């Protein structure tokens, strides 16, 4: 089995006197970095994805035994593969201090040393993003610090948001204060030549303005990362909390699954890849409260889809958008897909905890049409067509469905902003006596937006193909002056 989303794999090490392997496995559609470390026949996996077979294959190829599954914290944006991986290999699951998992695991002490072959790993307790957050400091055979696996404590260009673990006795500012102390007491004193390997990169909602880079030297981060500057704790708290938006609704549910447990991935995959005929698919839709997710290309979806289905294209950041727009990870789902991509879809759903897919439409939308079933369509127009449509329409509204940060940075003059991220809370702002021409950056999110409203009975929304990029490129629309965004959330 391969890791979907074309992960980037980078090998480092291979010293002359002993083999050392550090492999970063970066999955772009989740903006997630997992790590494979190996030395002298022993291995460790840091923050693994839900599907564990690729890690098993790596270890088998090298004839190495996976000794540890190292978790930097209870992740919110994805379900880790720690339980399945430990079950398959007998590896010990390790969490940082204060973690309270519901399963067998080693809760390490601050400063504790673990060994992997000829290497050692020191646990650095770095509370702030969450209270159990820790970093893993890798040392070579001579005891030299080589790499810092920083989880969500330190990103490239950013730090982890400190608002995900708030409790009655622990405020946002409390967590930000803990994060400041963790950075200044545990990380900044480390050597400049250490390589920082974070759990996420740009596109993750775990930070607000991460770099596109997915690793860097700590020394360079000390010079360029705003959060590592020599500033007071008060100023740090102000800067790190500025521009935070509410986290996606699935985050707490993923934390619970990572802390308490979940169904094994093979079970989830087997359940979700059940083939359903058009008749069986329709019956399942009528007899359950399942949401039909059509994962095809947005423009292909618009030309013909099952009524009341929504589109979330598999070729985009599919899983995070499912998590953002479908509030309950236990929600039953029915899948429409291009033939051959069904396993990929169920895998990517499982990565964010959506384990209740009931099956997929065998033969795709063509099988639905051949069975004589009803279809619906959505009107999508380009920039040139929009000019004429706006002139002819009464009560027309140009609606920008991008994030508020994108809109504030630059937008079409007179366009209104209603972000897709919060459509479930704000859809009532759409008035049925107006016509809305909806755009995003390039056309992916706007079609999702229109399809969700369509399923709720709104038939007065028209998609703009090519989005803001094409509208600006046309030169026919006035655009506000560009303002450098302070957050990507």
C-alpha positions as CSV (number, residue, x, y, z in Angstrom):
1,X,0.0,0.0,0.0
2,X,1.3,3.4,-0.8
3,X,0.9,6.7,1.1
4,X,-1.6,8.8,-0.8
5,X,-1.0,12.5,-1.7
6,X,2.4,11.8,-3.1
7,X,4.5,12.2,0.1
8,X,8.0,13.6,-0.1
9,X,10.6,11.2,1.4
10,X,14.0,12.5,2.4
11,X,16.8,10.3,3.7
12,X,19.7,11.7,5.8
13,X,22.6,10.1,7.6
14,X,24.3,6.8,6.6
15,X,27.5,7.5,8.6
16,X,30.7,5.6,7.8
17,X,31.0,3.7,11.1
18,X,27.3,3.0,11.6
19,X,24.2,3.4,9.7
20,X,21.8,6.2,10.7
21,X,18.6,6.8,8.8
22,X,16.3,9.7,9.3
23,X,13.4,9.7,6.8
24,X,10.9,12.5,6.6
25,X,7.6,11.3,5.1
26,X,5.6,14.4,4.3
27,X,2.0,14.1,3.2
28,X,1.0,17.4,1.5
29,X,-2.8,17.0,1.6
30,X,-2.6,17.0,5.4
31,X,0.5,19.2,5.6
32,X,1.8,16.5,7.9
33,X,5.3,15.2,8.6
34,X,5.9,11.7,10.0
35,X,9.4,10.4,10.6
36,X,11.2,7.1,10.4
37,X,14.5,6.7,12.4
38,X,16.7,3.7,12.2
39,X,20.0,2.6,13.6
40,X,21.7,-0.8,14.0
41,X,18.6,-2.9,13.4
42,X,16.2,-0.8,15.6
43,X,13.7,1.8,14.5
44,X,11.3,4.4,15.7
45,X,8.3,6.1,14.1
46,X,7.3,9.6,15.1
47,X,3.7,10.8,14.7
48,X,2.7,8.1,12.2
49,X,-0.3,8.3,9.9
50,X,-3.3,6.1,10.4
51,X,-2.3,3.5,7.8
52,X,0.8,1.7,9.1
53,X,1.7,-0.7,6.3
54,X,4.2,1.7,4.7
55,X,6.2,1.9,8.0
56,X,6.1,-1.9,8.4
57,X,7.5,-2.3,4.9
58,X,10.3,0.2,5.6
59,X,11.4,-1.7,8.7
60,X,11.1,-5.1,6.9
61,X,13.2,-3.9,4.0
62,X,16.0,-2.9,6.4
63,X,15.4,-6.0,8.6
64,X,14.9,-3.6,11.5
65,X,12.6,-3.9,14.5
66,X,10.4,-1.0,15.3
67,X,11.1,-0.4,19.0
68,X,9.2,2.8,19.7
69,X,6.2,4.8,18.4
70,X,6.9,8.3,19.6
71,X,4.0,10.7,19.8
72,X,4.7,14.4,20.3
73,X,1.2,15.0,21.7
74,X,-2.4,14.0,21.3
75,X,-3.0,15.3,17.8
76,X,-6.1,17.3,16.9
77,X,-5.9,17.5,13.1
78,X,-5.4,13.7,12.3
79,X,-5.8,10.3,13.9
80,X,-2.4,8.8,14.5
81,X,-1.5,5.2,13.7
82,X,0.1,4.5,17.1
83,X,-2.3,1.8,18.2
84,X,-2.2,-0.3,15.1
85,X,1.5,0.1,14.7
86,X,2.2,-1.0,18.3
87,X,-0.2,-4.0,17.8
88,X,1.6,-5.1,14.7
89,X,5.2,-4.7,16.0
90,X,5.1,-4.9,19.7
91,X,6.6,-1.4,19.8
92,X,6.2,0.8,22.9
93,X,4.0,3.9,22.5
94,X,5.7,6.9,24.1
95,X,4.0,10.2,25.1
96,X,5.4,13.2,27.0
97,X,4.9,14.0,30.6
98,X,1.3,14.6,31.9
99,X,-0.3,12.5,29.1
100,X,-3.1,10.2,30.3
101,X,-3.8,7.7,27.5
102,X,-6.6,5.1,27.9
103,X,-4.3,2.4,26.6
104,X,-0.9,0.9,27.5
105,X,1.8,3.4,26.8
106,X,5.0,4.8,28.4
107,X,4.5,8.3,29.7
108,X,8.1,9.6,29.7
109,X,9.7,11.9,32.2
110,X,11.2,15.2,31.2
111,X,14.9,14.6,30.3
112,X,14.4,10.8,30.0
113,X,16.8,9.1,27.5
114,X,15.6,6.4,25.0
115,X,18.0,4.3,22.9
116,X,17.5,3.3,19.3
117,X,20.5,1.2,18.1
118,X,23.5,3.5,18.4
119,X,21.4,6.6,18.8
120,X,19.7,8.2,21.8
121,X,16.7,10.4,22.1
122,X,16.1,12.8,24.9
123,X,12.5,13.8,25.8
124,X,12.0,17.5,26.2
125,X,8.7,18.4,27.8
126,X,7.5,21.5,26.0
127,X,3.9,22.3,27.1
128,X,2.0,25.2,25.4
129,X,0.4,23.8,22.3
130,X,-1.0,21.2,24.6
131,X,0.2,20.4,28.1
132,X,1.6,16.9,27.3
133,X,3.5,18.3,24.2
134,X,7.1,17.2,23.9
135,X,10.0,17.3,21.5
136,X,12.4,14.5,20.8
137,X,16.1,15.5,20.6
138,X,18.1,13.0,18.6
139,X,21.7,12.4,19.4
140,X,24.3,10.5,17.4
141,X,26.7,7.8,18.6
142,X,29.1,10.4,20.0
143,X,26.3,12.1,21.9
144,X,26.1,15.1,19.5
145,X,22.7,16.7,19.1
146,X,21.6,16.1,15.5
147,X,17.9,16.7,15.1
148,X,14.8,18.0,17.0
149,X,11.5,16.5,16.2
150,X,9.4,19.4,17.4
151,X,5.9,18.2,16.9
152,X,3.5,21.1,17.1
153,X,5.7,23.1,19.5
154,X,7.9,24.6,16.9
155,X,7.1,24.9,13.2
156,X,9.2,26.4,10.4
157,X,8.3,30.1,10.7
158,X,5.7,29.6,13.4
159,X,4.8,27.9,16.6
160,X,1.8,25.7,17.6
161,X,-1.5,27.5,18.3
162,X,-2.0,27.7,22.1
163,X,-5.8,27.6,22.1
164,X,-6.6,23.9,21.6
165,X,-6.2,22.6,25.2
166,X,-8.0,25.3,27.0
167,X,-9.9,24.2,30.1
168,X,-11.7,25.9,33.0
169,X,-8.5,26.4,34.8
170,X,-6.2,26.9,31.8
171,X,-6.8,29.9,29.6
172,X,-5.4,30.8,26.1
173,X,-2.9,33.2,27.8
174,X,-1.9,30.5,30.3
175,X,-1.0,28.1,27.4
176,X,0.8,30.8,25.5
177,X,2.8,31.5,28.6
178,X,3.7,27.9,28.9
179,X,4.7,27.9,25.2
180,X,7.0,30.9,25.7
181,X,8.8,29.2,28.6
182,X,9.1,25.9,26.6
183,X,10.7,27.7,23.7
184,X,13.1,29.9,25.8
185,X,14.1,27.3,28.4
186,X,14.2,24.1,26.3
187,X,14.6,24.9,22.6
188,X,16.4,28.3,22.1
189,X,19.4,27.1,24.2
190,X,20.1,24.2,21.8
191,X,22.8,24.3,19.2
192,X,22.2,26.3,16.0
193,X,23.2,23.4,13.7
194,X,20.4,21.1,14.9
195,X,17.9,20.3,12.1
196,X,14.2,21.0,13.1
197,X,11.7,18.5,11.9
198,X,8.1,19.7,12.7
199,X,4.9,17.7,12.5
200,X,3.3,20.2,10.1
201,X,3.9,22.7,7.4
202,X,2.0,25.4,5.5
203,X,-1.7,24.6,5.2
204,X,-2.2,23.1,8.6
205,X,-4.7,24.7,10.9
206,X,-2.4,23.9,13.9
207,X,-0.5,27.2,13.3
208,X,-1.3,30.5,11.7
209,X,1.5,31.3,9.3
210,X,3.8,28.4,8.7
211,X,6.5,28.4,6.0
212,X,6.3,26.3,2.9
213,X,9.6,24.8,4.1
214,X,9.3,21.5,6.0
215,X,12.7,21.5,7.8
216,X,15.4,24.0,8.7
217,X,18.3,24.6,11.0
218,X,17.4,25.8,14.5
219,X,19.9,28.7,14.0
220,X,18.1,30.0,11.0
221,X,14.8,29.7,12.8
222,X,16.2,31.8,15.7
223,X,16.9,34.5,13.1
224,X,13.7,34.4,11.1
225,X,10.9,32.9,13.2
226,X,8.9,35.7,14.9
227,X,8.1,33.5,17.9
228,X,11.8,32.9,18.7
229,X,12.8,36.6,18.9
230,X,14.2,38.0,22.2
231,X,10.9,39.5,23.4
232,X,9.0,39.6,26.7
233,X,6.5,36.9,27.6
234,X,3.8,39.6,27.4
235,X,4.7,40.6,23.9
236,X,5.0,36.9,22.9
237,X,1.5,36.1,24.2
238,X,0.1,39.1,22.3
239,X,1.7,38.1,19.0
240,X,1.1,34.4,19.1
241,X,-2.6,34.8,20.0
242,X,-3.3,37.5,17.4
243,X,-5.3,36.4,14.4
244,X,-6.4,33.0,15.7
245,X,-9.7,31.8,14.4
246,X,-11.8,29.0,15.9
247,X,-10.3,25.6,15.2
248,X,-12.1,23.1,12.9
249,X,-14.9,21.3,14.7
250,X,-13.3,17.9,14.3
251,X,-10.2,18.7,16.3
252,X,-11.5,17.8,19.8
253,X,-12.9,14.5,18.4
254,X,-9.6,13.6,16.9
255,X,-7.9,14.3,20.2
256,X,-10.4,12.0,21.9
257,X,-9.7,9.2,19.4
258,X,-5.9,9.6,19.8
259,X,-6.2,9.5,23.6
260,X,-8.9,6.8,24.0
261,X,-8.6,4.5,20.9
262,X,-10.3,3.7,17.6
263,X,-11.1,0.9,15.2
264,X,-8.2,-0.7,13.4
265,X,-7.5,0.8,10.0
266,X,-8.1,-2.5,8.1
267,X,-11.6,-2.7,9.6
268,X,-12.4,0.9,8.6
269,X,-11.0,0.3,5.0
270,X,-13.0,-2.9,4.6
271,X,-16.2,-1.3,5.8
272,X,-15.9,1.8,3.7
273,X,-15.0,0.1,0.4
274,X,-18.2,-1.9,0.2
275,X,-19.6,-1.7,-3.4
276,X,-23.2,-0.5,-3.7
277,X,-25.3,-0.7,-6.8
278,X,-27.3,2.4,-7.7
279,X,-30.4,0.9,-6.1
280,X,-28.5,-0.1,-2.9
281,X,-26.9,3.3,-2.8
282,X,-30.2,5.1,-3.1
283,X,-31.8,2.9,-0.5
284,X,-28.9,3.6,1.9
285,X,-29.3,7.3,1.3
286,X,-33.1,7.1,2.0
287,X,-32.9,4.8,5.0
288,X,-30.0,6.5,6.9
289,X,-29.0,10.1,7.6
290,X,-25.9,9.6,5.5
291,X,-24.2,12.5,3.8
292,X,-23.4,11.8,0.1
293,X,-19.9,13.1,-0.7
294,X,-19.0,13.4,-4.4
295,X,-15.2,13.5,-4.7
296,X,-14.9,14.2,-8.4
297,X,-13.4,17.3,-10.0
298,X,-15.6,20.3,-9.1
299,X,-16.4,21.2,-12.7
300,X,-17.2,17.6,-13.5
301,X,-19.5,17.5,-10.5
302,X,-21.4,20.6,-11.6
303,X,-22.4,19.0,-14.9
304,X,-24.3,16.2,-13.2
305,X,-24.6,14.9,-9.6
306,X,-26.9,13.0,-7.3
307,X,-29.4,15.5,-5.8
308,X,-28.5,16.7,-2.3
309,X,-25.0,15.4,-2.5
310,X,-22.1,17.8,-1.7
311,X,-18.8,18.0,-3.5
312,X,-15.4,17.8,-1.7
313,X,-12.9,17.0,-4.4
314,X,-10.3,14.3,-3.7
315,X,-7.7,16.2,-5.6
316,X,-7.7,19.1,-3.1
317,X,-7.1,19.2,0.7
318,X,-9.9,16.7,1.0
319,X,-9.7,15.3,4.5
320,X,-9.3,18.7,6.3
321,X,-12.3,20.0,4.5
322,X,-14.4,17.0,5.4
323,X,-13.4,17.6,9.0
324,X,-14.2,21.3,8.8
325,X,-17.6,20.9,7.1
326,X,-19.1,17.7,8.6
327,X,-19.3,18.3,12.4
328,X,-19.5,14.7,13.6
329,X,-16.8,12.2,12.9
330,X,-19.4,9.4,13.4
331,X,-21.6,10.8,10.6
332,X,-22.5,8.1,8.1
333,X,-21.1,8.8,4.7
334,X,-21.8,7.5,1.2
335,X,-19.1,8.1,-1.5
336,X,-19.3,8.9,-5.1
337,X,-15.8,8.6,-6.8
338,X,-14.0,8.2,-10.0
339,X,-13.5,4.5,-10.4
340,X,-10.2,3.3,-8.9
341,X,-9.9,6.0,-6.2
342,X,-12.2,4.5,-3.6
343,X,-9.5,3.1,-1.3
344,X,-7.7,6.4,-1.4
345,X,-10.9,8.2,-0.3
346,X,-11.6,5.9,2.6
347,X,-7.9,6.1,3.7
348,X,-8.0,9.9,3.7
349,X,-11.3,10.0,5.6
350,X,-9.8,7.6,8.2
351,X,-6.8,9.9,8.7
352,X,-9.1,12.5,10.2
353,X,-11.4,10.0,12.1
354,X,-14.3,9.7,9.7
355,X,-14.6,5.9,10.0
356,X,-18.3,5.5,9.2
357,X,-18.4,5.4,5.4
358,X,-21.1,2.9,4.4
359,X,-19.7,2.2,1.0
360,X,-19.4,3.7,-2.5
361,X,-21.4,3.9,-5.7
362,X,-20.2,1.0,-7.9
363,X,-19.5,2.3,-11.4
364,X,-19.6,5.9,-10.2
365,X,-22.0,8.5,-11.5
366,X,-22.3,6.8,-14.9
367,X,-23.9,3.8,-13.2
368,X,-26.4,6.1,-11.5
369,X,-27.3,7.6,-14.8
370,X,-27.6,4.3,-16.5
371,X,-30.0,3.2,-13.8
372,X,-32.3,6.1,-14.8
373,X,-31.8,7.9,-11.5
374,X,-32.3,11.7,-11.2
375,X,-29.4,14.1,-11.4
376,X,-28.9,17.8,-10.6
377,X,-26.6,20.5,-12.0
378,X,-24.9,23.7,-10.8
379,X,-24.3,26.6,-13.1
380,X,-20.6,27.7,-13.3
381,X,-19.5,30.7,-15.3
382,X,-16.1,32.2,-16.1
383,X,-14.9,35.8,-15.5
384,X,-16.0,37.1,-18.9
385,X,-19.5,35.6,-18.4
386,X,-19.7,37.1,-14.9
387,X,-19.4,40.7,-16.2
388,X,-22.5,40.2,-18.3
389,X,-24.4,38.3,-15.6
390,X,-23.8,41.1,-13.1
391,X,-25.1,43.7,-15.5
392,X,-28.3,41.7,-16.2
393,X,-29.0,40.4,-12.6
394,X,-31.1,42.3,-10.1
395,X,-30.1,42.0,-6.4
396,X,-26.9,40.3,-7.5
397,X,-24.1,39.8,-4.9
398,X,-20.5,38.9,-5.6
399,X,-19.6,36.5,-2.8
400,X,-16.0,35.7,-1.7
401,X,-15.9,32.3,0.0
402,X,-12.2,32.5,1.0
403,X,-10.9,32.8,4.5
404,X,-11.2,36.2,6.2
405,X,-7.4,36.6,6.2
406,X,-7.4,36.1,2.4
407,X,-10.2,38.6,1.9
408,X,-8.6,41.3,4.1
409,X,-5.4,40.8,2.2
410,X,-6.9,41.4,-1.2
411,X,-10.3,41.2,-2.7
412,X,-12.6,42.3,-5.5
413,X,-14.0,45.7,-4.6
414,X,-17.6,45.5,-3.3
415,X,-17.5,41.7,-3.0
416,X,-18.9,40.4,0.3
417,X,-17.1,37.8,2.4
418,X,-18.7,34.6,3.8
419,X,-16.0,32.0,4.5
420,X,-16.6,28.4,3.6
421,X,-14.9,27.4,6.8
422,X,-17.9,28.6,8.9
423,X,-20.7,28.1,6.4
424,X,-22.5,25.7,8.8
425,X,-22.9,28.6,11.3
426,X,-23.4,31.4,8.8
427,X,-25.4,30.0,5.9
428,X,-28.6,31.8,7.1
429,X,-27.0,35.0,5.9
430,X,-27.8,33.9,2.3
431,X,-31.1,35.5,1.2
432,X,-33.2,33.6,-1.3
433,X,-34.4,36.7,-3.0
434,X,-30.9,37.5,-4.2
435,X,-28.6,35.9,-6.8
436,X,-25.1,35.1,-5.5
437,X,-22.0,34.7,-7.7
438,X,-19.6,32.7,-5.5
439,X,-15.8,32.6,-5.9
440,X,-12.8,31.4,-3.9
441,X,-9.2,31.5,-4.9
442,X,-9.3,29.0,-7.8
443,X,-12.7,27.3,-7.9
444,X,-12.3,24.3,-5.5
445,X,-13.9,25.9,-2.4
446,X,-16.6,27.9,-4.2
447,X,-18.1,24.7,-5.7
448,X,-18.2,23.1,-2.2
449,X,-19.9,26.2,-0.9
450,X,-22.6,26.2,-3.6
451,X,-23.2,22.5,-3.3
452,X,-23.7,22.7,0.5
453,X,-26.2,25.5,0.0
454,X,-27.8,23.6,-2.9
455,X,-28.4,20.6,-0.6
456,X,-30.1,22.9,1.8
457,X,-32.6,24.2,-0.7
458,X,-30.8,27.3,-2.0
459,X,-30.9,27.4,-5.8
460,X,-29.8,31.0,-6.2
461,X,-26.0,30.5,-6.1
462,X,-23.8,30.4,-9.2
463,X,-20.2,29.3,-9.1
464,X,-17.4,31.3,-10.7
465,X,-14.9,29.0,-12.4
466,X,-11.2,30.0,-11.8
467,X,-12.0,32.1,-8.8
468,X,-10.2,35.2,-7.7
469,X,-7.2,34.3,-9.7
470,X,-9.1,34.5,-13.0
471,X,-11.1,37.5,-11.9
472,X,-8.0,39.5,-11.2
473,X,-6.2,38.3,-14.3
474,X,-9.1,39.4,-16.5
475,X,-8.4,43.1,-15.6
476,X,-12.1,43.8,-15.6
477,X,-12.6,44.0,-11.8
478,X,-11.3,46.5,-9.4
479,X,-9.1,44.9,-6.7
480,X,-8.3,46.4,-3.3
481,X,-4.7,47.2,-2.5
482,X,-2.7,44.3,-1.3
483,X,-2.1,44.0,2.5
484,X,0.4,41.5,3.9
485,X,-1.7,39.0,5.9
486,X,-0.8,38.5,9.6
487,X,-2.4,35.0,9.7
488,X,-3.3,32.3,7.2
489,X,-6.3,31.1,9.3
